[in-house]
Amino acid sequence: MSQAEGGEETFEYCDVVINSQKKVLDVYTQLEKLGEGKFGTVYRLQEKATGKIRAGKYFRTRTAKEKRAARAEVELMNLLHHPRLVQCLAAFQGPAELVMVMEYVAGGELFERILDDDFEHTEPSSAQYVQQILEGLQFMHGQAIVHLDLKPENIVCVSPSSHWLKIIDFGLARKLTPDTPVKVLHGTPEFMAPEVVAFEPVGFSTDMWSVGVICYILLSGESPFQGDNDMETLSNITATRWDFEEEVFSEISQQAKDFISQLLQKNPRCRLSSAGALLHPWLQQPQPSSTKALSKERIKQFLTRRKWQCSFSSLQKTGKALLALNRLTLLSQSPERKVSEAQDEEDLGCSLEEDKASGSLPWQGPGLSELLMDQEEEEGGNTVASGEGESSVSVATPPQPWTT
């Protein structure tokens, strides 16, 4: 146990050893189901000895592959002991399932809480939220772990009366090593970095792009790359096609806009690191304690759209959109052109204006519908390969089930 800074609630952590001798129900009482996903189901639990409320994440482990994936997440969580990151407190291995006992984060999603009448939504308060996200990321990246699925649903408040935040859902997180490039084809379309869309190696800067998107939405209620469909969204990301709309950013400080601009860089090497972002003037220089409230109505409209998308999006559609976009890009490039464009990108440097000048994707050849049909015939399913041979595509998911 350790006491977190700033008068925050007690921060609990422990190094979890998977318990194969006891059953989870020997230690906890299982309460209502909170939700379910591809991995399994989440239930609210009550610890019998203390009465404390936890969340139980039940993984199916019928196959060796499922068991490895569940155990890997437990091992990864043992590296993430920080107040800004949700904690794993115990784990139990049964014959066909592994249960991770998680900290129960009761405050709900940050963006949902912003809509509450008593919840302040200003530029200074937004800066405080972004700072907390970055503190969690800085610790993660220091452990060589990249989250790879940062989005509003995965930023939650510690309690209903708290403005302290935690990052949740490390199901797609990966530990990086210098000599093993990792490529993935998963994530939520409008928060994906260009290197994910292009199936190029990811890194810590991949998370930083997502922070830029979250910050843009937090301040404006608008999503910088959102198109009418996944394909258009991914195309906007690939082209780094975005701007600060005058109507919604007219009263946002230049420092805030500079902060976002230094994150939404197409070249990953040009983005601020988590440590660098924490030192940016927008987070370092004191801001007025009283300033104009930002629009909650636009945040409400954003959340309404997100929930609609969560209800109707599919793994197959998003996976095929990613694959088709990559194929369209490859078809547009001869080997000589690939070499030339790689050199051109190197020469561009880190200018945002130059990155944005790339425009729309310059493809020729088969149309999107043909490519999607080709992909359906070739893949015969809804999964595609990620960096180490695992099949994984993920799209927008409902609010995380261990929050209320």
Secondary structure, 3 states (H helix, E strand, C coil): CECCCCCCCCECCCCCCCECCCCHHHHEEEEEEEEECCCEEEEEEEECCCCCEEEEEEEECCCHHHHHHHHHHHHHHCCCCCCCECCEEEEEECCCEEEEEEECECCCEHHHHHCCCCCCCCHHHHHHHHHHHHHHHHHHHHCCEECCCCCHHHEEECCCCCCCEEECCCCCCEECECCECCCCCCCCHHHCCHHHHCCCCCCHHHHHHHHHHHHHHHHHCCCCCCCCCHHHHHHHHHCCCCCCCHHHHCCCCHHHHHHHHCCCCCCHHHCCCHHHHHCCHHHHCCCCCCCCCCCHHHHHHHHHHHHHHHHHCCHHHHHHHHHHHHHHHHHCCCHHHHHHHHHHHHHHCCCHHHHHCCCCCCCCCCCHHHHHHHHHHHHCCCCCECCCCCECCCCCCCCCCCEC
